[in-house]
Amino acid sequence: MQTPANTLRLYWFPLSGHSHRAELMLSLLGLTFEKVVVNLPEREQKQAGFLAKNAFGQVPVLEDGDVTIADSTAILVYLAKRYDLAGRWLPEEAAPAAEVQRWLSVASGPLMQGPALARASVVFRKQPDAAACERAQQLLAILEAQLEKRDYLVGSEPTIADVALYTYCAHVPEGGVSLEPYAAVRAWLARVEGLPGFVGMRKSSLPDVA
Ligand SMILES: N[C@@H](CCC(=O)N[C@@H](CS)C(=O)NCC(=O)O)C(=O)O
């Protein structure tokens, strides 16, 4: 592991699963970092100071000296490339690298439209979203089939793909979707939670159904 020359600074929000991905990766890599809360309910993310860091006005953003990286999956790639010199978290070889990228795309697409949206609808808007729950169940069934064959999404070792998908899968019960039918997914979540340096995201204050 490479030691950072600068203070790493993570702009985040405590109930943001995208922010948690970045926090989890920093922690799994054993990196020391500073957290700066961006107050989403107060729309601080849309003010000029923050828009200068991310024109899309969203958390998370990572600063490493004069390098600024916006977008959670971009942050995972940056941290793996910059600080995991052994290449454990982001393989170099073509086929596994492409598989990791496939799951990062799933994290920004189906995971966002299913589990993340189902949770956000309940936690932030207090209006359950049945269509998002259905999409979440479809995705969990796909993950279940994948994880029945292997311990982690891209083989026998964890990669940034697992970090990208962990948070919203673990917290999908907050959106009203039970993890009960997905034994392989639950075993995978437990494996990720057992990794050295794992940190969880705090649960919403709402009761969940799992
Ligand atoms: N593609 C972005 C999405 C980030 C995102 O959706 N962040 C949410 C919090 S989980 C946010 O900042 N929402 C506030 C807004 O869009 O105004 C990423 O992966 O970082």
The ligand as a Tripos MOL2 file, in Angstrom:
@<TRIPOS>MOLECULE
LIG
   20    19     1     0     0
SMALL
NO_CHARGES

@<TRIPOS>ATOM
      1 N1        -22.9380    8.8960  -10.1940 N.3       1 LIG1
      2 C1        -22.7630    9.5120   -8.9000 C.3       1 LIG1
      3 C2        -24.1070    9.5920   -8.1940 C.3       1 LIG1
      4 C3        -23.9540   10.2380   -6.8340 C.3       1 LIG1
      5 C4        -25.2830   10.5290   -6.1550 C.2       1 LIG1
      6 O1        -26.3710   10.1610   -6.6830 O.2       1 LIG1
      7 N2        -25.1980   11.1950   -5.0090 N.am      1 LIG1
      8 C5        -26.3760   11.5810   -4.2970 C.3       1 LIG1
      9 C6        -26.3210   11.1240   -2.8390 C.3       1 LIG1
     10 S1        -26.3850    9.3570   -2.7270 S.3       1 LIG1
     11 C7        -26.4350   13.1070   -4.2490 C.2       1 LIG1
     12 O2        -25.4290   13.7690   -4.0770 O.2       1 LIG1
     13 N3        -27.6630   13.6420   -4.3570 N.am      1 LIG1
     14 C8        -27.8950   15.0370   -4.2450 C.3       1 LIG1
     15 C9        -28.3460   15.6580   -5.5320 C.2       1 LIG1
     16 O3        -28.3730   14.9710   -6.5780 O.co2     1 LIG1
     17 O4        -28.6700   16.8430   -5.4770 O.co2     1 LIG1
     18 C10       -21.7460    8.7130   -8.0850 C.2       1 LIG1
     19 O5        -21.6030    7.5100   -8.3170 O.co2     1 LIG1
     20 O6        -21.0850    9.3030   -7.2240 O.co2     1 LIG1
@<TRIPOS>BOND
     1     1     2 1
     2     2     3 1
     3     2    18 1
     4     3     4 1
     5     4     5 1
     6     5     6 2
     7     5     7 1
     8     7     8 1
     9     8     9 1
    10     8    11 1
    11     9    10 1
    12    11    12 2
    13    11    13 1
    14    13    14 1
    15    14    15 1
    16    15    16 2
    17    15    17 1
    18    18    19 2
    19    18    20 1
@<TRIPOS>SUBSTRUCTURE
     1 LIG1         1 GROUP 0 **** ****
